Each structure stands twice: as structure tokens, then as C-alpha cells.
Amino acid sequence: MSEENNIKIPEHVGIILDGNRRWAKKNNLPAFKGHNKGLDKAMKVVEWAGKKGIKILTLFVFSTENWKRSEKEVDHIMSLGEKTLRDKLEEFVKEGIKVQILGRKNKLSQSLKKAIKKAEKATKTNTKMTLNIALSYGGRAEIVEAFKKIMKKGIKPEDIDEDLIAENLWTSDLDLIIRTGKERRLSNFFIWQAAYSELCFLDKYWPEFSEEDLDKAIKDYSNRKRRFGE
């Protein structure tokens, strides 16, 4: 890991963006206003993370369980995602950000799939930072998909180990996980990769998240002793 002013910067940070709807309710606004505000904050966090030298940023924006929400709300969230991929693509390329969408994409619209394919292709050689967007994502679903890939390769059961499973997952282990929304759980967020992650739970909603909150989480991470079972 890199070190700056005696602060160890985590290589891979994951954030559970929770509380958009409750923030909107708190402020007497419709739910879609909360999602709009949450998207604006997400783009700010990408900027902050790049500035601090974080190499991989994974944002959990929509889970496999979120499909249970109203069609109107889901459509709004998906349209926001598609618009962002199109509007921000030039900026991602310019800033050296590699974009990857992680999750089950079969439920996504054709236009969103097209925007995803274009963004991933245009940014695949960027190396400054990787931005993983967990969309229609579930940790258990990811592990199921990993085992399906392993079985298709014809690998014998006795040859399956932790390294092989990790190689077939969608992303690497997370160093630090931050969750907003006043909850204290991972909610199916990269449960394999979170095995030894440091956890930070914030008593504020996602639209209220600040650069100071990110700095505090990184500082707290830097002060922890990661023993990995030793």
C-alpha cells in the first residue's frame, strides 16, 4: 500500500451507498430526489478517491434484492446509471479511470447493456484507478457464478481451493468497507472478498457523506493492525 503523511491508503475501498430514500424522506422530498443526490455524491467520491490514491473503488449501488422495489423507482435508478455512463465517459477516459460493472446483467435493459459495453471498452486500458459499480449485484450470486465457471472448465473437486475460487470472482479482496445509512451489516456485499476487510459504519445517509468522512475512515483504517488470523 502507498503511504502519504504517515497515512496508509487502502488499495481497495468498497462503499455501500445506503440511505438515499431515507434522506429524501427526512428532507420532505420524493424518493427520486434522494437517488439524484446520491448519484451526485457518488461522482464526488470517485473524484476524492482518485485524489487520495485509492487504486480500486467499488460502489454498491443496486443489489439483486433491490429489484423488489417499485417499477417506477427501479426504472429511475437504471436511467440514472445509463445517463451517467454516457455523460461521464469522456471524463473517465481523460482521468484514467477503468470502469467495470459487476453483477447479473441479464435483467438490465438493452440500452443500459449497450452503455455498459461502450464504457468498459473505452476505459479498459486505463490504469490510474478502477471504478467498480456493483449493479444488480449480490455476494451469494457472485459465488454461485464463480462455481458455475469452475464447473464449466471441468476442474476436479479435489483441485478446487480458495485461490481458484478467488480467480473466478468479479473483483479482488477489499481492504476497507464503508457503509452509510445507520445500518450495521454488509447486506450481501462482496461477502467472499470482505473476509478480512476493515469495516466502517456511519450514522448518516449517503447524500450526507463528506470528504471528511472518507478521510476519517482512511485514518481509522491506517491505525488498525491487520493480523489476518495471526
C-alpha positions as CSV (number, residue, x, y, z in Angstrom):
1,M,0.0,0.0,0.0
2,S,1.1,3.5,-0.6
3,E,1.8,5.9,2.3
4,E,1.2,9.6,2.5
5,N,1.9,11.7,5.5
6,N,2.0,8.5,7.6
7,I,-1.5,7.6,6.5
8,K,-1.7,4.2,4.8
9,I,-4.1,4.4,1.9
10,P,-6.2,1.3,1.4
11,E,-5.7,-0.1,-2.1
12,H,-9.3,-1.3,-2.5
13,V,-12.2,0.6,-0.9
14,G,-15.8,-0.6,-1.1
15,I,-18.8,1.6,-0.2
16,I,-22.4,0.6,0.5
17,L,-24.3,3.6,-0.6
18,D,-27.3,3.4,1.7
19,G,-29.9,5.9,2.8
20,N,-31.0,7.8,-0.3
21,R,-34.7,7.3,0.2
22,R,-34.5,8.0,4.0
23,W,-32.5,11.2,3.3
24,A,-35.3,12.3,0.9
25,K,-38.0,11.5,3.4
26,K,-36.1,13.3,6.2
27,N,-36.0,16.4,3.9
28,N,-39.6,16.1,2.7
29,L,-38.6,15.2,-0.8
30,P,-39.7,12.4,-3.2
31,A,-37.5,9.3,-3.3
32,F,-36.2,10.1,-6.8
33,K,-34.6,13.3,-5.4
34,G,-32.7,11.1,-3.0
35,H,-31.3,9.0,-5.7
36,N,-30.4,12.0,-7.8
37,K,-28.5,13.4,-4.8
38,G,-26.9,10.1,-4.1
39,L,-25.6,9.9,-7.7
40,D,-24.1,13.3,-7.4
41,K,-22.3,12.3,-4.2
42,A,-21.0,9.1,-5.8
43,M,-19.3,11.1,-8.6
44,K,-17.8,13.3,-6.0
45,V,-16.4,10.3,-4.1
46,V,-14.8,9.0,-7.3
47,E,-13.0,12.3,-7.6
48,W,-11.9,12.2,-3.9
49,A,-10.8,8.6,-4.1
50,G,-8.6,9.3,-7.2
51,K,-7.1,12.3,-5.5
52,K,-6.2,10.2,-2.4
53,G,-4.5,7.5,-4.4
54,I,-7.1,4.7,-3.9
55,K,-6.5,2.2,-6.7
56,I,-9.8,0.4,-6.7
57,L,-13.1,1.9,-5.6
58,T,-16.2,-0.4,-5.6
59,L,-19.6,1.3,-5.2
60,F,-22.6,-0.9,-4.2
61,V,-25.5,1.0,-5.9
62,F,-28.2,-1.7,-6.6
63,S,-28.5,-5.2,-5.2
64,T,-30.2,-8.3,-6.6
65,E,-32.8,-7.7,-3.8
66,N,-33.5,-4.1,-5.0
67,W,-35.4,-5.5,-8.0
68,K,-38.3,-6.0,-5.5
69,R,-38.8,-2.2,-5.3
70,S,-41.5,-0.4,-7.4
71,E,-41.0,-0.5,-11.2
72,K,-41.0,3.3,-11.2
73,E,-38.2,3.6,-8.7
74,V,-36.1,0.9,-10.4
75,D,-36.6,2.5,-13.8
76,H,-35.4,5.8,-12.4
77,I,-32.3,4.3,-10.8
78,M,-31.4,2.4,-14.0
79,S,-31.9,5.5,-16.2
80,L,-29.6,7.5,-13.9
81,G,-27.0,4.8,-14.3
82,E,-27.3,4.8,-18.0
83,K,-27.1,8.6,-18.3
84,T,-24.1,8.7,-16.0
85,L,-22.2,6.2,-18.0
86,R,-22.8,8.1,-21.2
87,D,-22.3,11.6,-19.8
88,K,-19.2,10.8,-17.7
89,L,-17.4,8.5,-20.2
90,E,-15.2,11.2,-21.7
91,E,-14.2,12.3,-18.2
92,F,-13.4,8.7,-17.1
93,V,-11.2,8.3,-20.2
94,K,-9.4,11.6,-19.5
95,E,-8.9,10.8,-15.8
96,G,-7.5,7.3,-16.5
97,I,-10.4,5.6,-14.7
98,K,-11.2,2.0,-15.7
99,V,-14.9,1.3,-15.4
100,Q,-16.3,-2.1,-14.6
101,I,-19.9,-3.1,-14.0
102,L,-20.2,-6.1,-11.6
103,G,-23.4,-8.0,-11.2
104,R,-26.0,-10.1,-13.0
105,K,-26.8,-8.1,-16.2
106,N,-29.5,-10.3,-17.6
107,K,-32.3,-8.1,-16.1
108,L,-30.8,-4.9,-17.5
109,S,-32.3,-3.1,-20.5
110,Q,-30.6,-3.4,-23.8
111,S,-29.8,0.3,-23.9
112,L,-28.1,0.1,-20.4
113,K,-26.2,-3.0,-21.5
114,K,-25.0,-1.1,-24.6
115,A,-23.9,1.9,-22.4
116,I,-22.0,-0.5,-20.1
117,K,-20.3,-2.3,-23.0
118,K,-19.2,1.0,-24.5
119,A,-17.9,2.4,-21.2
120,E,-16.0,-0.8,-20.3
121,K,-14.4,-1.0,-23.8
122,A,-13.4,2.7,-23.9
123,T,-11.7,2.5,-20.4
124,K,-10.3,-1.0,-20.3
125,T,-6.7,0.1,-20.7
126,N,-6.9,2.9,-18.1
127,T,-4.7,2.4,-15.0
128,K,-4.9,5.3,-12.7
129,M,-7.9,3.9,-10.8
130,T,-10.5,1.1,-11.3
131,L,-14.1,2.0,-10.6
132,N,-16.3,-1.0,-10.0
133,I,-20.0,-0.3,-10.0
134,A,-22.0,-3.1,-8.3
135,L,-25.3,-3.1,-10.2
136,S,-27.8,-5.9,-9.8
137,Y,-25.2,-7.4,-7.6
138,G,-25.3,-10.0,-4.7
139,G,-22.4,-11.6,-3.0
140,R,-24.0,-15.0,-2.9
141,A,-25.0,-14.7,-6.5
142,E,-21.4,-13.9,-7.4
143,I,-20.1,-17.0,-5.6
144,V,-22.7,-19.1,-7.4
145,E,-21.5,-17.7,-10.8
146,A,-17.9,-18.4,-9.8
147,F,-18.7,-22.1,-9.2
148,K,-20.5,-22.3,-12.5
149,K,-17.4,-21.0,-14.3
150,I,-15.2,-23.5,-12.4
151,M,-17.5,-26.4,-13.3
152,K,-17.6,-25.4,-17.0
153,K,-13.8,-25.6,-17.0
154,G,-14.1,-29.3,-15.9
155,I,-11.9,-28.8,-12.9
156,K,-12.0,-31.7,-10.4
157,P,-13.4,-31.1,-6.9
158,E,-10.1,-32.0,-5.3
159,D,-8.4,-29.3,-7.3
160,I,-10.7,-26.5,-6.1
161,D,-9.2,-24.3,-3.5
162,E,-9.6,-20.7,-2.2
163,D,-7.2,-19.3,-4.8
164,L,-9.1,-20.9,-7.6
165,I,-12.5,-19.5,-6.3
166,A,-11.0,-16.0,-5.9
167,E,-9.7,-16.1,-9.5
168,N,-13.2,-16.7,-10.7
169,L,-14.9,-13.9,-8.7
170,W,-15.6,-10.5,-10.2
171,T,-13.1,-8.4,-8.1
172,S,-10.3,-8.7,-5.6
173,D,-10.4,-8.6,-1.8
174,L,-11.5,-5.3,-0.2
175,D,-9.2,-3.6,2.4
176,L,-11.8,-1.2,3.7
177,I,-15.6,-1.2,3.6
178,I,-17.7,1.9,4.4
179,R,-21.4,1.8,4.9
180,T,-23.7,4.7,5.3
181,G,-27.4,4.6,6.3
182,K,-27.1,3.9,10.0
183,E,-27.1,0.2,9.5
184,R,-24.5,-2.3,10.8
185,R,-24.4,-5.1,8.3
186,L,-22.8,-6.0,4.9
187,S,-26.1,-6.9,3.2
188,N,-24.6,-9.4,0.8
189,F,-21.8,-7.0,-0.3
190,F,-18.8,-9.0,-1.7
191,I,-19.0,-11.4,1.2
192,W,-16.1,-13.5,0.0
193,Q,-13.8,-10.5,-0.6
194,A,-14.9,-9.0,2.7
195,A,-13.5,-11.8,4.8
196,Y,-10.7,-9.7,6.2
197,S,-11.9,-6.2,5.4
198,E,-11.8,-3.4,7.9
199,L,-15.4,-2.1,8.5
200,C,-16.6,1.4,9.0
201,F,-20.3,2.2,9.7
202,L,-21.5,5.8,9.6
203,D,-24.6,7.2,11.3
204,K,-25.6,9.3,8.3
205,Y,-27.3,8.8,5.0
206,W,-25.4,8.5,1.7
207,P,-26.2,12.0,0.4
208,E,-24.7,13.4,3.6
209,F,-21.4,11.6,3.2
210,S,-18.4,14.1,3.0
211,E,-14.8,14.1,2.1
212,E,-14.0,14.5,5.8
213,D,-15.9,11.2,6.4
214,L,-13.7,9.5,3.8
215,D,-10.6,10.9,5.4
216,K,-11.7,9.8,8.9
217,A,-12.4,6.3,7.6
218,I,-9.0,6.1,5.9
219,K,-7.3,7.4,9.1
220,D,-9.1,4.8,11.2
221,Y,-8.1,2.1,8.8
222,S,-4.5,3.3,8.9
223,N,-4.4,3.0,12.7
224,R,-5.7,-0.6,12.7
225,K,-3.4,-3.7,12.9
226,R,-4.5,-6.1,10.2
227,R,-3.5,-9.6,11.5
228,F,-5.2,-11.9,9.0
229,G,-5.6,-14.5,11.7
230,E,-2.0,-14.3,13.0
